């Protein structure tokens, strides 16, 4: 994964590096160092962000269904 894809995935997840680091239990500086000075992104970051985005979309869809279909 390159820095541009990482930025795109963070944007799609509606996260910034600081918040992403907090969710992971690591610092902003650690996240910010990925993809620079020869440091690769951890292998799991892309799949983690994709799953986070998918889960967020499912939660939003579930709420829409609950509000519009499952009315009492």
N, C-alpha and C positions, 0 to 999 in steps of 0.2 A: 504494500500500500504506500502511496506517496502522500505528501502533505496536502495536495489539492483534493484528493479523495477524502482524506481525513477531515478537512475543513467542510467539504460538502456533506459528509455524513453527520458531523456535529450540527451543522445548520438544519439538516432534515430532522434531526433528533431534538431540535430547539434547545441545544446545550451549548455552553461555552466551555473552554478548557478548564476553568476553575471548578465549575459545577460537575463536569465529567470526573475530574480528579477527586472531588468530594464523594461522588457516588462510588468510586473505586476504592476509596480509603487511601488515596495517595495525594501528593502535592501538585499544585499547578505547575511548579517548576519541572517536575518529573514528566508530566504530560507534555509540557512545552518543549522539552528536549527531544522527544521522539521525532524522528525524521530529520534531525539536524546533526551536524558534526559527525556524520557517519553512523549515527545511532538509528537502527531500524525501529519500526513500530512493532510492538509485541504481536505475535501471530494471531492472537485472539481478539484484537481490538475491532477489526472489521466486522467479524461475526457478532460480537457483543453489541456494537452500535446498530447493525441491521436488525437484530432481535429486539433491541430497545425500541427502535422505530416501529417495527411490526406490532409489538405489544401496545405501544401508545395508540396506534391506529385502531387496533382491535378494541381497546378501552373506549375510544371516542365513538366508534361504531356501536358498541354495546350501549353506551349512554343514549345515543340517538334512538336506537330501537326501544330502549326502556321508556324514553319520554314520549315516543310517537306510536308505538304499537302496543305496549303493555299497560295501557291506561286502565285504571280501575273503573 
